């Protein structure tokens, strides 16, 4: 479901929409409120027609026989990668893995998979520095499963057998934590000589709460955002008008038709 939709006239000072300066929007989608579900933040940069995808983001795994059923009814291409698990590809090229089982009562998003160049180095970063618990580690398959809580979506790290290419889409993973923890995270990263992409900063959303964030980068340059929970709970409330705001924005955009009429292509990032 669409949880909220927001429009911005200029690029985000924490590069939330990637390294682009123009008008953009974000739409939060998920199976329930952001307080207790993993949600995807879909960013749209007006005028950008396509992105080059790298090997940094390897997919999202969902437990949902309904999703498998929906795909089959719609004729959406599915590929069974292992018994009961189907691969689907979103229009932009992102991969989804659909486990053909009854949808979990809690969040059906099981895990998010990121590519890494050195599994042990990445596990050390996410567990020793960021405090994630290691749930599984498989040296033979070069993968590890980590998380902050048993009942939350997990992070899977998977070696890609070489360097990690982030392409031009520039995604990131975000976590909320107590606002008072943000300066401590910043201080720890400075002490450990780790990369801080955006030092502690306040971000405004028109007509909504201002949140504090710090943006980090792990050894492979995966962007990690920690946001102050108190203001974020206000910002992230489900907006009953989210669907309408998104529909209105898409109707007002009409850029595909404009470019087609001019016989021009949108910019390729």
ABEGO torsion letter per residue (X at the ends): XBABBBBBABBBAAGAAEBBABBBBBBBBBAEBAAABBBBBBBBBBGBABBBBBAABAEBBBBBAAAAAAAAAAGBBBBBABBGBBBBBBAAGBBBBBBBBBBBABBABABBBBBBABAAAAAAAAAAAAGBBBABBBAAAGBBBBBABAABBBBBBBBAGEBBBAEAAGBBBBBBBBAAAAAAAAAAAAAAGBBBABBBBBBBBBGBBBBBBBBBBBAAGBBBBBBBAAAAAAAABBBAAAAAAAAAAAAAAGAAAAAAAAGBBBBBX
